[in-house]
Amino acid sequence: MPIEAKSRAGLRAFLTGCFKWWLLLAVISSGAFIARAEAGVRAKDLVTIQGLRTTRLVGYGLVVGLDGTGDTYRSIVALQTATNMLKRFGINVPASRIRLKNIAAVMITAEVPPFLTEGSTVDVLVSSMGDATSLEGGTLILSPLVDESGTLFAQAQGAISVGGFNVESIGGDRIRKNYALVGRVPNGATLLKSNNNTSLSDSTITFALKDPDFTTAVRLADAINEKFGNEVAMAVNAAQIRTRIPDEFKPKITQFVSIIENLEIEPDVQARVVVNERTGTVVVGEHVTLSPVAIAHGNLRIEIQTTPVISQPAPFSQGETVVVPQTQTTVTDNKGQLLYVENSASVRDVARALNALGVSPRDIVAIFQALKEAGALKAKLIIM
């Protein structure tokens, strides 16, 4: 065989081998992509552990250091609280003489997760309860926080982070960014006692689905049983999965719960269509389908324009100049289109059909309501 032919054959074999390797890598990559796309949701994002309860705290306090944006003299609560606070420091000032614009009465709320011990810190939310205009730059002074039984649970104090501003000039001009009457104090509350609102058993653990569903509950129970190799979990109902702790995990319940939390399942969701009439927002779920139906959409637009016309009186007459409005009415009727949707249309088909009609989001809200009344929408319609 000539040398040139051998070279061409070798080059062809080399390129063929490279192509095969490239094709193999492409298949592996696509398989990995599909595996990632089909990966489920971790159990810890779907369930909570029954018996572990978050403790909610509430309190009342004062915010100081405001730049004249605090409560006015009409806010009796703030003035009385400031008077009592000054008395504790040995300063007696009549409430009628106090004109403080740099303080504001606020309500304080916080949530304490399970297992937090004494000395831990949590964020607190501070909300104005008077007629203050802004809490920007303020500092929350030491305030007690109690639980639902009235027991002192924590103390809060710190600088408030508002994330906005509210500026108003003497002339009435006002510039506002975000909402300045509610702020947060990061790590502002220090616990005075541990959160012992826990009731974990050493024999069974019950997981509660955040969104109850029979299919999802059964899938999670099956995933737990498959992981541990025996029947340790059972779906009690649509919300609860009772799990027996194996003997080898009783000394290490934390590890047992961690393994279950990281199990991945594919949750089943109900077909839903959520619409917000105020904003015209429409969100269509995955399993939404339509029965065979014909949709027609048309717009009737009436536009009325008024043009002022000035009528002048004749010279040297006793008449007056008047403004006579001249009205012009225009009626535009956009002919509606009749669109037929076949049986079991998917979300993509529904979106394509509505886009073909050229409807606006607010019109889509009305169309979905009509489809629900006609019995063609195979989904739960939620109107916000």
N, C-alpha and C positions, 0 to 999 in steps of 0.2 A: 504494500500500500504506500502511495507517495507520502512524503513528509507533510505536505499541506493538507491532504485528506485526513491524516492522523491527527493533525492539530485541530482541524475543524471538528472531528469526532470527539476529541477530548474536551474541547470547549463546550460542545453540545451536552455531553454527559455531565460536565461540571454545572452548567446552568440548570439542567434537569434536576440534579441533586439539590441545588439551592432552592429551586421552586418547590420541591417536595418538602424540604425543611420549613420553608416559609408557610406552605399550606398547613403543615402540622402545627406550627406555632399559632397560626390564625385560628385553627379549630380549637386548640387548647385555650387560647385567649377568649374566644367567643363562649366556650363552655364555662370558663371562670366568670365571665360577665353575666351569663344566664344564671349561674349559681348565686351570684351576688344579688341579681335582680329578684330571684325567687326566695331569698333568705327571709325568714320570718321576723317576728318581733319578739324581743326578750320578754320573759314572763314578768320581770320586775317593772316593766312599763305598762303592764296590763292589770296587775293585781296589787292588793295591799294585804297585810297580814292581820287577820282578825285578832283583836285584843290589844293592838298597838294603837294608841290614840294620841293625837296631837292636842296639847293643852293650850287653850286660847286665853290670853291675858288682856286686861283692860285697865286703864288708869286715867287720871286727870292731872294736868299740870300747867305750868306757865312757860311760855317762850319769851325770852328777853333778848335785847340787842337788836331789835328791829329799827329800821330807818324811818320812823314816823308812819309805818304801815300797820301798826298794831290796832288793838281794839280802842274804840272811842269811849268817852265818858258814859255813853248810853249802855255799854256793856257792864252791867252790875256785877256779873260773876267775876270778870277779870279784876275789877277794882277791889272787890271784897277779898279775893284770893291774895292780891298784892298787899292789902292792908294786913291780913293775917300773917303773911310771910314776914313782913317788916316787924311785926310785934314779936315774932320768935327771935329776932335779932336785937330786941330791945329798943326799937324805934316805933314810937306811937305817932301816927299821922292820921288825922280824921279822913274818912273816905271822901268827904265833900271837898277836901283840899287837893286830892290827888288828880292830876291831869297827865297821866302817863300814856304816850302814844307809841312807846317802844316795847310794849308787852302785849301778849295775846293769850287768851285761854284756849287750851287745846285738849282734845281727847287722844289718848295713846292706846294703841293696840299692838299686840305681838302674838306670835305663834311659836310654841316650844315643841319641837319634834320629840319623839320617844327617846329614852335612854340618855338624854342630856343630864349631866350631873351639876351639882352645886359649883358655882364659879364660871360656868360656861356663859357665853354671850350669844345673843340673837338680835336681829334687826328689829326696830320698832317703827311703826307708822304713826305719824303725827298729823292730826286734822284739826283745823280751826273750828271753833264752835261759837265764836263771837262775830263781830263785824269788821274784823281785820281785812286788809286788802292784799297782804302778801306776808309769807313767812320766810322770805329770802333773807339769808344772813343771820337768822335767829339761832339761839342756843336754848335747848331744853334743859331746864334746871331739874335737880334731883326729884324724881317723882316715883311713888310706889305703884306697883302693878299687882293686881289680885286676879285669882282664878274665879271660876263660876261659883265657888262656895264662899268667896270673900276672903280667902286666905292669902296673906302676903306671900307672893311668889318671886318677885324680882323687883329691881330698881332700875330706872331708866334715866339717862342723862347724856348730853352730847350735842354737837353741832348738827344742824338740820341741813340736809341736801335736798333742794327743791327741784333743780334741773330746769328752771325757767325764771321769768321775771314778769312783773306787772307794774308798769310805770304810768302815772296819770299826772298831767300838768294842771296848772291853775286854770288855764283856758278851756279845759275839758278834753284835751287830746289824750289818747290812751294807747299805749303800746303794750301788747301782751304776748308772751311766748309760753306755751304749755299752761300748766295750772299751778299757781303759786300758793294755794291755800292748803295743800297737802304735801308733806315732805317725809323723808325717811332718815333715820339715824342709824347708819351701819354699825352693827355690834353695839347698839346703844343700851341694851338691857343686860344686866348681870343677874343670873339666877341665884336666889338665896336658898333654894332647895332643889333636890333632884326631881326629875319628871318620872315618877314611879307608876304612871298609868299604863302598866303593862301586865299582861296575864298570859304569858307564854307557857304552854304545858310541856312537860318533858316526855309525853307519849304521842300527842297528835298536834298538828298545826293546820289551821284552816286558812286557806287563801281566798280572798274575796275579790271578784272581778270588778273593776271600776265601771265597766259597761256590761251589765249582765247579758249573757247570751248562752243558750244551752249548747250550741255547737262548739263555741270557744271553750266552754268549761270541760266538755268531753275531750277536746283536743289536748288541753293542758294536762288532764288526768292521764291520758294515754302517753303523753311525752314523759311524764314523771315515772310511770310504770315501766316504760321502755328504758329509761335511764338507769333505774335501780334494779331492773330485772325481775321484779315480782309485783304483786298487786298491793302497792302501798298507798295509792291515791284513788279516790272515788269522787265523781261529780255528784254532790248532794242535790243541787238545783242549778238554776241558771247563773247564780252568783257565787256559790261556795264550792270549793274543792277541798275536801277533808283528806289530809295526808298523815299517814302513820309514820312515826320516826323509827327507822330500823335500829336494831340493837347496837350495831357497830357505830351509829351516829349519835346515840344518846349522850355520850360525853362531849360531843362537839356539834351541838345544834346549829351554831353559827355557820359552820362549813356546810351543813346539810341545806340550810336555807339559801346560802350563796350558790350552791349548785343548781337549785331549782330556779332561782332568779335569773340565771344565765341561760336557761333552756329557751330555745327559739321555737315559736309556733306561728301559724298563720291564722290570725283572728278572723272570725266571720262577722261581717257587719250587715245590718239591715239596709235595704235600698232606701235612700232618702234623698229628698230634694229640699234644700233650705233656701228660703227667699227672704229678703229684707226689703219691705216695701218702701221704707224711708230712704234708703240709699240706692235701691235698684240692684242690689247684689243678689246673684243667683249662683248657688253651689250645687252641682249634681253629683251624686255618689256613683260608685263603680257599677253596681248591679241594677241600675235604673233602666227599665225597658218600657216600650210602649206597645199597646195593642194596635191593630190596624185602625188608622184614623186619618181623616182629612183635616188639614189646618188651613184656614184662610185668614189673612191679615190685611187690613186696609186702614188708612188714616184719613180722617176728615179734619182739615185744618181751616179754621176761620180766623182771619186777620183783619182787625179794625184799626185804621190809621186816622188820626185826627190832626188836621193842619189848621193852625190859627190864621185867619184872614182879617186884616185890619180894614175897617170901613170908615172912610173919612167923610164928614158932612160937607155940604155945599158951602162955597165961600160966603161970608157975612150972614150965615144962617145961625139959628139958635141951637143947632144940633151938636152932639158930642161924638167924639171918636170912640168907637166900640170895636171889640174883637169878636168876630163871628167865627165859630169853629166850623170847619168843613170836614165832614166825615166820609171816608171811603172804605167800603167793606169788600174783602176779597175772600172767596171760598175756593179752597183747593181740595179736590177729592182724589187721593191716590188710589188707583184701582188695586184691590187686593189680589193676591195670588193664592191659588188653591194648591196646596201641597199634600201629597199622599204619603203617609208613613207606613211601611210594611210591618208585618208581624215581628215581634221580639227585636225591635231596633235597639242597638246599643247606645251608650252615652255618646260615642263619636257620631253615630247616625243622627241622634237627637240634636247635637250641636250643629252638625252640617245642615240639617233640615231648617233649624231656626235661623242660621246664618244666611241660608238661601232666601229666606223671606225678607232679610234686611231689617229685622226688628231690633229695637233698642232693649237694654236690660229691663227697663220698667215694663215694656210690652211683653217681655218674656215672662215676667211675674204673672201678668194677667193670663197669658197663654197656659202656663202650668196650672193655674187655678181652674181654668176652663177644662183642661185635660183631666184633672182630678174629678171634677163634677161629672164629666162624661164617662168616667170609669176606664179611661184608656191609659192612665198613668199607673204603672205597676210599681209604686213606691210610696213611702210615707212623705206627705207634704208638710213641712214645718215652716210656719210663717212667723217671722220675728217682728 
